[in-house]
Structures are given as C-alpha cells and as structure tokens.
Amino acid sequence: MENIIQEKLRITLTPLSLEIVDESHKHAGHAGARPGGNTHFHIRIVSEAFTPLSRVERHRLVHDVLKEELETTIHALSLNLKSPKEDQ
C-alpha cells in the first residue's frame, strides 16, 4: 500500500519531500483496523503544488488522488501538507 500511495502522490504532486508512515499498529482494535495493517497512514508532503491552495484544498487534493484506496483499503490519513516556503 505504501508503494501505491507513494507512486500516486509522486506522479500528481511532484513532491520535494514525501514521507509515508504506516501507523496501523497504533490503531489495533479500533474501527477500521484490520490484521496486517495498511489502514492508517501519516503522510508528510512538501510540494510546490500546495502553494496556491488553502489547507482544506490541499487535503481535498490528496484525498482525490487516493480516492480508490480510501474507498477500499485506507481507513484514515493524518496529513501534514506544506509548500516549500512553509517548510523552512
């Protein structure tokens, strides 16, 4: 799942920095958690694509890119989305 997320985000956002952490183990026993993980992710992206966008628009963009995965496999995303100027 991490490879799919990475590939889709790299193609769409051309990030300067991309970090994906599977945090599924922290949610064992909670809603949406499944054996084997791949359900809860923390994603940090720095991309020029975020420069003109509001915080809500950035989140919508990432959710649109990962729409299929959110409908089938991913239960939750924690997102840290910044433009290059905000990452200094």
Sequence and secondary structure as in RCSB ss.txt:
>XXXX:A:sequence
MENIIQEKLRITLTPLSLEIVDESHKHAGHAGARPGGNTHFHIRIVSEAFTPLSRVERHRLVHDVLKEELETTIH
ALSLNLKSPKEDQ
>XXXX:A:secstr
 HHHHHHHHHHHH  SEEEEEE GGGGTTSTT  TT  SEEEEEEE GGGTT  HHHHHHHHHHHTHHHHHHT  
EEEEEEE TGGG 
